[in-house]
Amino acid sequence: MSEREYAFNALLLADKVITENNGKKGLIGIFNMLNLSQVPGTSPSWMIYASLSNVTGSHEVVFNLAHDDSGVVILSVGGELNAPETTAEVEVILPIQNCRFPREGRYTLTMKIDGSYVASRVVTVRTPKSE
């Protein structure tokens, strides 16, 4: 699938994604920073939200979260994306639980479809400083 075949709309991290009665998605607590009580440490549950349009057919989607300085991948999740027709927006929503962060710093979440880079999002992990 080449970049011309689809349109990338969003890649967000949120505490929660809900579906309203009218079918709209509500993203609660969108973030780009995680404050953990200690590092290494495990984050509370969160969600990945991605949106594409002009996609058709079946494709493999993979999300990797890696520490920028070390390159260590701490999370790799994915699956099959199925879009029966190109007229609809395709939303990918993945719950993430028990994600263990080995150190503070900057992490990059990358999204690939059929092995090709689509988008990325940065999240910074830190601990509160003592006063």
PyMOL commands that place a pseudoatom at each C-alpha (Angstrom):
pseudoatom trace, name=CA, resn=MET, resi=1, chain=A, elem=C, hetatm=0, pos=[0.000, 0.000, 0.000]
pseudoatom trace, name=CA, resn=SER, resi=2, chain=A, elem=C, hetatm=0, pos=[1.592, 3.293, -1.011]
pseudoatom trace, name=CA, resn=GLU, resi=3, chain=A, elem=C, hetatm=0, pos=[1.075, 6.604, 0.760]
pseudoatom trace, name=CA, resn=ARG, resi=4, chain=A, elem=C, hetatm=0, pos=[-1.203, 7.802, -2.055]
pseudoatom trace, name=CA, resn=GLU, resi=5, chain=A, elem=C, hetatm=0, pos=[-3.694, 5.031, -1.368]
pseudoatom trace, name=CA, resn=TYR, resi=6, chain=A, elem=C, hetatm=0, pos=[-4.722, 6.248, 2.072]
pseudoatom trace, name=CA, resn=ALA, resi=7, chain=A, elem=C, hetatm=0, pos=[-4.886, 9.353, 4.205]
pseudoatom trace, name=CA, resn=PHE, resi=8, chain=A, elem=C, hetatm=0, pos=[-3.440, 9.389, 7.705]
pseudoatom trace, name=CA, resn=ASN, resi=9, chain=A, elem=C, hetatm=0, pos=[-5.696, 11.329, 10.096]
pseudoatom trace, name=CA, resn=ALA, resi=10, chain=A, elem=C, hetatm=0, pos=[-4.505, 10.799, 13.680]
pseudoatom trace, name=CA, resn=LEU, resi=11, chain=A, elem=C, hetatm=0, pos=[-2.237, 8.919, 16.077]
pseudoatom trace, name=CA, resn=LEU, resi=12, chain=A, elem=C, hetatm=0, pos=[-3.044, 9.744, 19.698]
pseudoatom trace, name=CA, resn=LEU, resi=13, chain=A, elem=C, hetatm=0, pos=[-2.441, 8.366, 23.180]
pseudoatom trace, name=CA, resn=ALA, resi=14, chain=A, elem=C, hetatm=0, pos=[-5.322, 8.658, 25.644]
pseudoatom trace, name=CA, resn=ASP, resi=15, chain=A, elem=C, hetatm=0, pos=[-6.362, 7.415, 29.051]
pseudoatom trace, name=CA, resn=LYS, resi=16, chain=A, elem=C, hetatm=0, pos=[-9.595, 6.124, 27.545]
pseudoatom trace, name=CA, resn=VAL, resi=17, chain=A, elem=C, hetatm=0, pos=[-11.499, 5.960, 24.240]
pseudoatom trace, name=CA, resn=ILE, resi=18, chain=A, elem=C, hetatm=0, pos=[-15.280, 5.722, 24.393]
pseudoatom trace, name=CA, resn=THR, resi=19, chain=A, elem=C, hetatm=0, pos=[-17.887, 5.227, 21.702]
pseudoatom trace, name=CA, resn=GLU, resi=20, chain=A, elem=C, hetatm=0, pos=[-20.908, 7.476, 22.129]
pseudoatom trace, name=CA, resn=ASN, resi=21, chain=A, elem=C, hetatm=0, pos=[-24.477, 6.400, 21.288]
pseudoatom trace, name=CA, resn=ASN, resi=22, chain=A, elem=C, hetatm=0, pos=[-24.218, 8.218, 17.955]
pseudoatom trace, name=CA, resn=GLY, resi=23, chain=A, elem=C, hetatm=0, pos=[-21.046, 6.301, 17.008]
pseudoatom trace, name=CA, resn=LYS, resi=24, chain=A, elem=C, hetatm=0, pos=[-18.652, 9.190, 17.617]
pseudoatom trace, name=CA, resn=LYS, resi=25, chain=A, elem=C, hetatm=0, pos=[-15.444, 8.460, 19.510]
pseudoatom trace, name=CA, resn=GLY, resi=26, chain=A, elem=C, hetatm=0, pos=[-14.559, 10.378, 22.640]
pseudoatom trace, name=CA, resn=LEU, resi=27, chain=A, elem=C, hetatm=0, pos=[-10.901, 10.488, 23.633]
pseudoatom trace, name=CA, resn=ILE, resi=28, chain=A, elem=C, hetatm=0, pos=[-10.479, 11.140, 27.334]
pseudoatom trace, name=CA, resn=GLY, resi=29, chain=A, elem=C, hetatm=0, pos=[-7.148, 12.353, 28.690]
pseudoatom trace, name=CA, resn=ILE, resi=30, chain=A, elem=C, hetatm=0, pos=[-5.030, 12.732, 25.544]
pseudoatom trace, name=CA, resn=PHE, resi=31, chain=A, elem=C, hetatm=0, pos=[-1.402, 12.898, 26.633]
pseudoatom trace, name=CA, resn=ASN, resi=32, chain=A, elem=C, hetatm=0, pos=[2.214, 13.133, 25.534]
pseudoatom trace, name=CA, resn=MET, resi=33, chain=A, elem=C, hetatm=0, pos=[3.742, 12.838, 29.013]
pseudoatom trace, name=CA, resn=LEU, resi=34, chain=A, elem=C, hetatm=0, pos=[3.523, 10.054, 31.588]
pseudoatom trace, name=CA, resn=ASN, resi=35, chain=A, elem=C, hetatm=0, pos=[4.344, 10.759, 35.223]
pseudoatom trace, name=CA, resn=LEU, resi=36, chain=A, elem=C, hetatm=0, pos=[5.249, 7.529, 36.999]
pseudoatom trace, name=CA, resn=SER, resi=37, chain=A, elem=C, hetatm=0, pos=[5.835, 7.260, 40.743]
pseudoatom trace, name=CA, resn=GLN, resi=38, chain=A, elem=C, hetatm=0, pos=[9.065, 5.362, 40.049]
pseudoatom trace, name=CA, resn=VAL, resi=39, chain=A, elem=C, hetatm=0, pos=[11.130, 4.197, 37.095]
pseudoatom trace, name=CA, resn=PRO, resi=40, chain=A, elem=C, hetatm=0, pos=[11.568, 1.426, 36.201]
pseudoatom trace, name=CA, resn=GLY, resi=41, chain=A, elem=C, hetatm=0, pos=[7.829, 1.229, 36.584]
pseudoatom trace, name=CA, resn=THR, resi=42, chain=A, elem=C, hetatm=0, pos=[4.549, 0.178, 35.061]
pseudoatom trace, name=CA, resn=SER, resi=43, chain=A, elem=C, hetatm=0, pos=[2.126, 2.728, 33.674]
pseudoatom trace, name=CA, resn=PRO, resi=44, chain=A, elem=C, hetatm=0, pos=[-1.604, 2.773, 34.340]
pseudoatom trace, name=CA, resn=SER, resi=45, chain=A, elem=C, hetatm=0, pos=[-3.765, 1.468, 31.478]
pseudoatom trace, name=CA, resn=TRP, resi=46, chain=A, elem=C, hetatm=0, pos=[-3.955, 3.679, 28.396]
pseudoatom trace, name=CA, resn=MET, resi=47, chain=A, elem=C, hetatm=0, pos=[-5.038, 3.426, 24.765]
pseudoatom trace, name=CA, resn=ILE, resi=48, chain=A, elem=C, hetatm=0, pos=[-3.660, 3.977, 21.282]
pseudoatom trace, name=CA, resn=TYR, resi=49, chain=A, elem=C, hetatm=0, pos=[-6.043, 5.656, 18.823]
pseudoatom trace, name=CA, resn=ALA, resi=50, chain=A, elem=C, hetatm=0, pos=[-5.219, 5.823, 15.108]
pseudoatom trace, name=CA, resn=SER, resi=51, chain=A, elem=C, hetatm=0, pos=[-7.379, 6.949, 12.223]
pseudoatom trace, name=CA, resn=LEU, resi=52, chain=A, elem=C, hetatm=0, pos=[-6.955, 6.463, 8.472]
pseudoatom trace, name=CA, resn=SER, resi=53, chain=A, elem=C, hetatm=0, pos=[-9.191, 6.999, 5.492]
pseudoatom trace, name=CA, resn=ASN, resi=54, chain=A, elem=C, hetatm=0, pos=[-9.181, 5.943, 1.854]
pseudoatom trace, name=CA, resn=VAL, resi=55, chain=A, elem=C, hetatm=0, pos=[-8.045, 2.459, 2.878]
pseudoatom trace, name=CA, resn=THR, resi=56, chain=A, elem=C, hetatm=0, pos=[-9.399, -0.733, 1.389]
pseudoatom trace, name=CA, resn=GLY, resi=57, chain=A, elem=C, hetatm=0, pos=[-8.611, -4.393, 1.874]
pseudoatom trace, name=CA, resn=SER, resi=58, chain=A, elem=C, hetatm=0, pos=[-6.697, -6.249, 4.545]
pseudoatom trace, name=CA, resn=HIS, resi=59, chain=A, elem=C, hetatm=0, pos=[-3.413, -4.918, 5.936]
pseudoatom trace, name=CA, resn=GLU, resi=60, chain=A, elem=C, hetatm=0, pos=[-1.063, -5.681, 8.825]
pseudoatom trace, name=CA, resn=VAL, resi=61, chain=A, elem=C, hetatm=0, pos=[-0.742, -2.812, 11.322]
pseudoatom trace, name=CA, resn=VAL, resi=62, chain=A, elem=C, hetatm=0, pos=[2.027, -2.726, 13.949]
pseudoatom trace, name=CA, resn=PHE, resi=63, chain=A, elem=C, hetatm=0, pos=[2.758, -0.220, 16.710]
pseudoatom trace, name=CA, resn=ASN, resi=64, chain=A, elem=C, hetatm=0, pos=[6.190, -0.182, 18.386]
pseudoatom trace, name=CA, resn=LEU, resi=65, chain=A, elem=C, hetatm=0, pos=[7.137, 1.940, 21.392]
pseudoatom trace, name=CA, resn=ALA, resi=66, chain=A, elem=C, hetatm=0, pos=[10.893, 2.430, 21.801]
pseudoatom trace, name=CA, resn=HIS, resi=67, chain=A, elem=C, hetatm=0, pos=[13.143, 4.431, 24.105]
pseudoatom trace, name=CA, resn=ASP, resi=68, chain=A, elem=C, hetatm=0, pos=[14.785, 7.092, 21.937]
pseudoatom trace, name=CA, resn=ASP, resi=69, chain=A, elem=C, hetatm=0, pos=[18.277, 6.985, 23.486]
pseudoatom trace, name=CA, resn=SER, resi=70, chain=A, elem=C, hetatm=0, pos=[18.691, 3.218, 23.755]
pseudoatom trace, name=CA, resn=GLY, resi=71, chain=A, elem=C, hetatm=0, pos=[16.469, 2.105, 20.865]
pseudoatom trace, name=CA, resn=VAL, resi=72, chain=A, elem=C, hetatm=0, pos=[15.000, -0.622, 23.087]
pseudoatom trace, name=CA, resn=VAL, resi=73, chain=A, elem=C, hetatm=0, pos=[11.460, -1.551, 22.013]
pseudoatom trace, name=CA, resn=ILE, resi=74, chain=A, elem=C, hetatm=0, pos=[9.349, -1.894, 25.163]
pseudoatom trace, name=CA, resn=LEU, resi=75, chain=A, elem=C, hetatm=0, pos=[5.998, -2.503, 23.450]
pseudoatom trace, name=CA, resn=SER, resi=76, chain=A, elem=C, hetatm=0, pos=[5.013, -4.110, 20.164]
pseudoatom trace, name=CA, resn=VAL, resi=77, chain=A, elem=C, hetatm=0, pos=[1.339, -4.619, 19.361]
pseudoatom trace, name=CA, resn=GLY, resi=78, chain=A, elem=C, hetatm=0, pos=[-0.648, -5.008, 16.202]
pseudoatom trace, name=CA, resn=GLY, resi=79, chain=A, elem=C, hetatm=0, pos=[-3.020, -7.010, 14.151]
pseudoatom trace, name=CA, resn=GLU, resi=80, chain=A, elem=C, hetatm=0, pos=[-4.968, -7.020, 10.962]
pseudoatom trace, name=CA, resn=LEU, resi=81, chain=A, elem=C, hetatm=0, pos=[-6.738, -3.939, 9.671]
pseudoatom trace, name=CA, resn=ASN, resi=82, chain=A, elem=C, hetatm=0, pos=[-9.751, -4.744, 7.477]
pseudoatom trace, name=CA, resn=ALA, resi=83, chain=A, elem=C, hetatm=0, pos=[-11.473, -2.083, 5.402]
pseudoatom trace, name=CA, resn=PRO, resi=84, chain=A, elem=C, hetatm=0, pos=[-14.186, -3.410, 3.083]
pseudoatom trace, name=CA, resn=GLU, resi=85, chain=A, elem=C, hetatm=0, pos=[-14.517, -0.112, 1.191]
pseudoatom trace, name=CA, resn=THR, resi=86, chain=A, elem=C, hetatm=0, pos=[-12.581, 3.147, 0.848]
pseudoatom trace, name=CA, resn=THR, resi=87, chain=A, elem=C, hetatm=0, pos=[-15.469, 5.467, 1.763]
pseudoatom trace, name=CA, resn=ALA, resi=88, chain=A, elem=C, hetatm=0, pos=[-15.224, 4.930, 5.511]
pseudoatom trace, name=CA, resn=GLU, resi=89, chain=A, elem=C, hetatm=0, pos=[-12.712, 6.127, 8.063]
pseudoatom trace, name=CA, resn=VAL, resi=90, chain=A, elem=C, hetatm=0, pos=[-10.838, 3.242, 9.663]
pseudoatom trace, name=CA, resn=GLU, resi=91, chain=A, elem=C, hetatm=0, pos=[-10.132, 3.601, 13.363]
pseudoatom trace, name=CA, resn=VAL, resi=92, chain=A, elem=C, hetatm=0, pos=[-7.680, 1.430, 15.258]
pseudoatom trace, name=CA, resn=ILE, resi=93, chain=A, elem=C, hetatm=0, pos=[-8.124, 1.403, 19.033]
pseudoatom trace, name=CA, resn=LEU, resi=94, chain=A, elem=C, hetatm=0, pos=[-5.773, -0.675, 21.155]
pseudoatom trace, name=CA, resn=PRO, resi=95, chain=A, elem=C, hetatm=0, pos=[-5.879, -0.916, 24.947]
pseudoatom trace, name=CA, resn=ILE, resi=96, chain=A, elem=C, hetatm=0, pos=[-2.448, -1.028, 26.588]
pseudoatom trace, name=CA, resn=GLN, resi=97, chain=A, elem=C, hetatm=0, pos=[-2.055, -2.565, 30.031]
pseudoatom trace, name=CA, resn=ASN, resi=98, chain=A, elem=C, hetatm=0, pos=[0.980, -3.195, 32.202]
pseudoatom trace, name=CA, resn=CYS, resi=99, chain=A, elem=C, hetatm=0, pos=[3.416, -1.312, 29.977]
pseudoatom trace, name=CA, resn=ARG, resi=100, chain=A, elem=C, hetatm=0, pos=[6.754, -1.339, 31.795]
pseudoatom trace, name=CA, resn=PHE, resi=101, chain=A, elem=C, hetatm=0, pos=[9.068, 1.620, 31.267]
pseudoatom trace, name=CA, resn=PRO, resi=102, chain=A, elem=C, hetatm=0, pos=[12.704, 0.779, 32.114]
pseudoatom trace, name=CA, resn=ARG, resi=103, chain=A, elem=C, hetatm=0, pos=[13.874, 4.404, 32.363]
pseudoatom trace, name=CA, resn=GLU, resi=104, chain=A, elem=C, hetatm=0, pos=[12.831, 8.015, 32.192]
pseudoatom trace, name=CA, resn=GLY, resi=105, chain=A, elem=C, hetatm=0, pos=[13.107, 9.889, 28.925]
pseudoatom trace, name=CA, resn=ARG, resi=106, chain=A, elem=C, hetatm=0, pos=[11.626, 10.194, 25.521]
pseudoatom trace, name=CA, resn=TYR, resi=107, chain=A, elem=C, hetatm=0, pos=[9.876, 7.266, 23.837]
pseudoatom trace, name=CA, resn=THR, resi=108, chain=A, elem=C, hetatm=0, pos=[8.568, 7.165, 20.274]
pseudoatom trace, name=CA, resn=LEU, resi=109, chain=A, elem=C, hetatm=0, pos=[5.490, 5.217, 19.215]
pseudoatom trace, name=CA, resn=THR, resi=110, chain=A, elem=C, hetatm=0, pos=[5.661, 4.293, 15.530]
pseudoatom trace, name=CA, resn=MET, resi=111, chain=A, elem=C, hetatm=0, pos=[2.844, 2.977, 13.364]
pseudoatom trace, name=CA, resn=LYS, resi=112, chain=A, elem=C, hetatm=0, pos=[3.548, 0.773, 10.345]
pseudoatom trace, name=CA, resn=ILE, resi=113, chain=A, elem=C, hetatm=0, pos=[1.151, -0.685, 7.817]
pseudoatom trace, name=CA, resn=ASP, resi=114, chain=A, elem=C, hetatm=0, pos=[2.344, -3.673, 5.804]
pseudoatom trace, name=CA, resn=GLY, resi=115, chain=A, elem=C, hetatm=0, pos=[5.862, -2.904, 7.071]
pseudoatom trace, name=CA, resn=SER, resi=116, chain=A, elem=C, hetatm=0, pos=[5.875, 0.705, 5.837]
pseudoatom trace, name=CA, resn=TYR, resi=117, chain=A, elem=C, hetatm=0, pos=[6.178, 3.659, 8.217]
pseudoatom trace, name=CA, resn=VAL, resi=118, chain=A, elem=C, hetatm=0, pos=[2.953, 5.668, 8.549]
pseudoatom trace, name=CA, resn=ALA, resi=119, chain=A, elem=C, hetatm=0, pos=[3.311, 7.930, 11.586]
pseudoatom trace, name=CA, resn=SER, resi=120, chain=A, elem=C, hetatm=0, pos=[4.886, 8.428, 14.991]
pseudoatom trace, name=CA, resn=ARG, resi=121, chain=A, elem=C, hetatm=0, pos=[4.083, 10.055, 18.304]
pseudoatom trace, name=CA, resn=VAL, resi=122, chain=A, elem=C, hetatm=0, pos=[6.435, 10.999, 21.138]
pseudoatom trace, name=CA, resn=VAL, resi=123, chain=A, elem=C, hetatm=0, pos=[5.712, 10.412, 24.825]
pseudoatom trace, name=CA, resn=THR, resi=124, chain=A, elem=C, hetatm=0, pos=[7.991, 11.561, 27.647]
pseudoatom trace, name=CA, resn=VAL, resi=125, chain=A, elem=C, hetatm=0, pos=[8.236, 9.463, 30.816]
pseudoatom trace, name=CA, resn=ARG, resi=126, chain=A, elem=C, hetatm=0, pos=[9.327, 11.087, 34.059]
pseudoatom trace, name=CA, resn=THR, resi=127, chain=A, elem=C, hetatm=0, pos=[9.065, 10.805, 37.821]
pseudoatom trace, name=CA, resn=PRO, resi=128, chain=A, elem=C, hetatm=0, pos=[8.017, 13.678, 40.063]
pseudoatom trace, name=CA, resn=LYS, resi=129, chain=A, elem=C, hetatm=0, pos=[10.953, 15.498, 41.577]
pseudoatom trace, name=CA, resn=SER, resi=130, chain=A, elem=C, hetatm=0, pos=[11.242, 15.734, 45.371]
pseudoatom trace, name=CA, resn=GLU, resi=131, chain=A, elem=C, hetatm=0, pos=[10.639, 19.174, 46.835]
for i in range(1, 131): cmd.bond("trace and resi %d" % i, "trace and resi %d" % (i + 1))
show_as sticks, trace
zoom trace
